[in-house]
Amino acid sequence: MSMFESLGRYAAAIKHAHNRNRSVRTLNSLPPEIQKDIGWPASPPSDPQAALAALLLGSAR
């Protein structure tokens, strides 16, 4: 595998993670009624400890 293939795969993984996170942020910003209608789980309350845990443990590696 060449260096450029590895770099391309890494860039694609970053783009995929960015798109996924942007979608989650968009869905979380919807009103709770719409989230319920589409089956999206309720947004967690803005707890700093929960946000830190999601940041550290929520990303796929």
Secondary structure, 3 states (H helix, E strand, C coil): CCHHHHHHHHHHHHHHHHHHHHHHHHHHCCCHHHHHHHCCCCCCCCCHHHHHHHHHHCCCC
